[in-house]
Amino acid sequence: MIYLCSPYSDPDATVRQQRFEAACRAAAALLRAGIPVFSPIAHSVPIARYGLPTTWQFWRWVDLEYLRHCDALVVLRLPGWEQSIGVQAELALARAQRIPVIELDPTGDWQS
């Protein structure tokens, strides 16, 4: 299973919505290719609408637990991914657990 990480938090609601949609598009593309994927953004944002925060501090424990069970981490390189606290924490855990890391350009170009 692939863990698809991507930035989400931003003061601008439009940026957050664009990031959510990009994560969903990338997850759908992986699923279409027959690759099981977990996207914390696609999973948590709709759930958070029922009274939960969208902050990394809240979702950290959930996301990192999923990541521990994945075969690879795919980083969706949306603008801001290098500054994202969540993405950087996910990358650190993947490296510590020797989980392979693959970078995905939002246009669909793969790099490992």
C-alpha positions in Angstrom: 0.0 0.0 0.0 1.1 3.5 -0.8 1.0 6.4 1.6 0.3 9.6 -0.4 1.6 12.6 1.5 1.0 16.2 0.4 0.7 19.6 2.0 -2.6 20.9 3.2 -2.5 23.7 5.7 -2.5 27.3 4.5 -4.2 30.4 5.7 -6.0 30.7 2.4 -9.1 28.5 2.1 -8.7 28.4 -1.7 -5.2 27.0 -1.4 -6.4 24.3 1.0 -9.2 23.4 -1.4 -6.8 23.2 -4.3 -4.5 21.0 -2.3 -7.4 18.7 -1.2 -8.5 18.3 -4.8 -4.9 17.6 -6.0 -4.5 14.9 -3.4 -7.8 13.3 -4.4 -6.8 13.4 -8.1 -3.5 11.8 -7.4 -5.1 9.1 -5.2 -7.6 8.4 -7.9 -4.9 8.0 -10.5 -3.0 5.6 -8.3 -6.1 3.5 -7.7 -6.9 3.5 -11.4 -3.4 2.1 -11.9 -4.3 -0.7 -9.5 -2.1 0.7 -6.6 -3.7 0.7 -3.2 -3.3 4.1 -1.7 -4.0 5.9 1.6 -4.2 9.7 1.3 -4.4 11.4 4.7 -5.7 14.6 3.1 -8.5 12.8 1.2 -9.3 10.8 4.3 -9.2 13.4 7.0 -10.5 16.6 5.4 -14.1 15.2 4.9 -14.1 13.7 8.4 -12.9 17.0 10.0 -16.1 18.6 8.7 -17.8 16.8 11.6 -16.2 18.8 14.3 -12.5 17.8 14.2 -9.5 20.0 13.6 -7.6 19.9 10.3 -4.2 20.6 12.0 -1.2 18.3 11.8 -1.0 18.3 15.6 -4.4 16.5 15.7 -4.0 14.1 12.8 -0.3 13.3 13.4 -0.9 10.2 15.4 -3.4 8.8 12.9 -1.3 9.6 9.9 2.0 8.2 11.2 0.2 5.0 12.3 -1.0 4.4 8.7 2.4 5.3 7.3 4.1 2.6 9.5 2.0 0.0 7.6 2.7 1.2 4.1 5.2 -0.2 1.6 6.2 3.2 0.2 5.6 6.9 0.7 4.7 9.0 -2.3 5.2 12.8 -1.9 2.9 14.8 -4.0 5.2 17.8 -4.8 2.6 20.5 -4.6 3.8 24.1 -3.9 4.7 24.2 -0.2 5.6 20.6 0.2 9.1 21.4 1.3 7.9 23.7 4.0 5.0 21.5 5.2 5.5 20.4 8.8 3.4 17.3 8.2 5.1 16.3 5.0 8.5 16.7 6.6 7.5 14.6 9.6 6.1 11.9 7.3 9.4 11.9 5.3 11.4 11.6 8.5 9.4 8.6 9.7 9.6 6.9 6.3 13.4 7.3 6.3 13.7 6.1 9.9 11.6 3.1 9.1 13.4 2.5 5.7 10.2 3.0 3.8 10.9 3.9 0.2 10.2 7.4 -0.8 8.9 8.4 -4.3 8.3 11.9 -5.5 5.3 12.6 -7.7 5.1 15.8 -9.7 1.5 17.1 -9.6 1.5 16.7 -13.4 2.1 12.9 -13.0 5.9 12.6 -13.5 7.4 10.1 -11.1 10.8 10.4 -9.5 12.4 8.1 -6.9 
